[in-house]
Amino acid sequence: MPFFRLSELKRHHLNPHLSSGEGPVIEGHYMYFRINIKRAGTGSEMHYHPNELMTFPITGKINCVVGKERQIVPPGTFVHVPPFARHSFKATEDGEVQYLYIKDRTWTLIGAAADESLPDEAPSATQVAKALQEGKWPGKAKDPEKSQAIIEGLGRCFYPMIEFLDAPGSSAHNEQWVEGVNLAFGFLESPSGHESGADVSAREQFLYVIQGVIEAEVDGENKKATAGDVIHVPKGKAYRWRVGDSGPARYAMVRSTPKLEAEIERNGAADNWRG
C-alpha cells in the first residue's frame, strides 16, 4: 500500500527502557518511517544504535543532544544522527513534540544505553518489555568502557531548513537535501502545478506532506495527499506527483542510498523489532 495517514495507525512504544517516545511505524524495504511522539518534559536517555537516524520536528520543540552538542530544536530544523552517535531527544516543558523519525533497516528500532555495550543482535520490543517486567536491564551488563557510542568528531548535525513551518512559501520550486551514509533527507517547497515522477524509481522514497495538496500516483494507485499523509514509493516502481491548484505545497522526503541498498541486499533487513 503506497498511502498512509500516520494519525490513523497504531502507536508503538518500542524502547520503554530508554525513552517515553511512541508512535506508528511504516516499514519500507530499506528503512523505517514513523512519527515519534513525546509528552512535555519527557524523552530519551543517552543512547545509540548502529543504524543512521534522521529526524525533523513537526510540532513542539526538542531538547536535543547529538554527540557533545546540545540545541533546542524547533519545527523546521533537521537533525542528523550518524550511526553509533550518542544522542538524546526530549520534549521541552512547553508541550508535546512530534517529529519525523527515519532509520535504516541495518538494525532495528531498539537502541542501547550509552553506558552499555551493544548486544550481538538487537532485542525485540517484546524482549525489552519482558526484561523490564522481570526487573532486568536489557542489553549486556553495564560497562561504559565497552560502549561503542561515538561522542567526539561527529561534525555539525543540526540543519535549519526553514524558520517556521507556516512561513510564506518559496517563489519557485526549492529543495534542500542532506545525504548521510544510508539515507538522504530533503525539505521541499513547490508551487501549484509542479510535477515530478519516474517510470522506475531509482531509490526507495517516502514523502510526508506538511502543507498543501499533492496529487499522487504510485504503481497505478491514486490519492490526493494532504497534511499528515505519507506516500511510499518502493524502489523500481512508477510514480508521479503534482502539486494541486489550490496553492503551494511544503513536504519532507527521505530516500535510500546505493550503499544502504547494497548492504540490505547482501545481508538482509533487520525485522525483529516487533518481537
Summary of the structure (lengths in Angstrom):
residues: 275
radius of gyration: 18.5
end to end distance: 22.9
largest distance: 57.9
contacts: 936
relative contact order: 0.20
helix: 9%
strand: 43%
